[in-house]
Amino acid sequence: MSRFVMSKTPWERCVYPALKAALEKTDYNQTTLGAATGIHPSNISRYIKGDMDATIRGMLALEVLTGKTFRELFGECEGRDGRV
């Protein structure tokens, strides 16, 4: 039987340390970030887990919201060794 485990914070499972830190400083959750960026909340979830390549429009929106560049947000990825 599978067990559903809730995250302690909306960004706990984010594999990008800089993006995670920037988002944790905001009041956004996946739903409100989706509304602010025009990205569906389920895609936000996939992006932060590193399971989906983001669109340029989405990346530009995240840069505006966080004040960080793409390289600052996505330069590192935890737990994805050898994955391009």
Wavefront OBJ file of the C-alpha trace (Angstrom):
o trace
v 0.000 0.000 0.000
v 1.489 3.360 -1.006
v 1.634 6.202 1.434
v 1.243 9.852 0.463
v 3.874 12.038 2.138
v 3.225 15.778 2.385
v 6.126 18.172 1.947
v 6.961 20.376 4.908
v 7.311 23.387 2.630
v 6.018 23.999 -0.912
v 9.591 23.868 -2.240
v 11.072 21.035 -0.126
v 11.520 18.729 -3.130
v 13.178 21.332 -5.374
v 16.433 19.869 -6.729
v 17.911 23.276 -7.624
v 19.399 24.826 -4.438
v 19.404 28.453 -5.645
v 15.851 28.249 -7.010
v 14.681 26.566 -3.813
v 16.261 29.282 -1.653
v 14.787 32.069 -3.795
v 11.282 30.569 -3.766
v 11.363 29.917 -0.014
v 11.812 33.671 0.494
v 8.481 34.311 -1.237
v 4.876 33.690 -0.233
v 4.282 31.608 -3.359
v 3.130 28.012 -3.432
v 2.815 25.930 -6.606
v -0.685 27.241 -7.344
v 0.099 30.931 -6.849
v 3.431 30.649 -8.673
v 1.618 28.993 -11.550
v -0.881 31.825 -11.711
v 1.888 34.445 -11.578
v 3.985 32.803 -14.311
v 1.266 31.343 -16.527
v 2.628 27.834 -15.924
v 0.211 25.082 -14.877
v 0.808 24.076 -11.214
v 1.436 20.424 -12.171
v 4.207 21.604 -14.505
v 5.673 23.720 -11.680
v 5.901 20.512 -9.655
v 7.690 18.702 -12.487
v 10.108 21.592 -13.051
v 11.217 21.818 -9.426
v 11.796 18.067 -9.238
v 13.952 18.238 -12.372
v 11.583 15.905 -14.242
v 10.705 18.296 -17.056
v 12.506 20.832 -19.198
v 11.091 24.291 -18.650
v 10.035 26.697 -21.376
v 11.839 29.950 -22.064
v 8.691 31.879 -21.081
v 8.617 30.058 -17.753
v 12.294 30.656 -17.097
v 11.978 34.365 -17.843
v 9.029 34.584 -15.444
v 11.043 32.867 -12.689
v 13.941 35.250 -13.290
v 11.603 38.223 -12.861
v 9.950 36.800 -9.725
v 13.192 35.801 -7.987
v 15.552 38.503 -9.262
v 18.078 35.798 -10.185
v 19.427 34.723 -13.568
v 18.825 31.334 -15.167
v 22.374 30.223 -14.350
v 21.975 31.302 -10.725
v 18.707 29.377 -10.401
v 19.595 26.220 -12.301
v 23.394 26.036 -12.198
v 23.312 23.242 -9.648
v 21.004 20.262 -9.375
v 20.924 17.923 -6.366
v 20.667 14.194 -6.930
v 20.851 14.215 -10.721
v 24.430 13.069 -11.316
v 25.216 12.449 -14.968
v 21.899 13.778 -16.199
v 21.938 16.480 -18.848
l 1 2 3 4 5 6 7 8 9 10 11 12 13 14 15 16 17 18 19 20 21 22 23 24 25 26 27 28 29 30 31 32 33 34 35 36 37 38 39 40 41 42 43 44 45 46 47 48 49 50 51 52 53 54 55 56 57 58 59 60 61 62 63 64 65 66 67 68 69 70 71 72 73 74 75 76 77 78 79 80 81 82 83 84
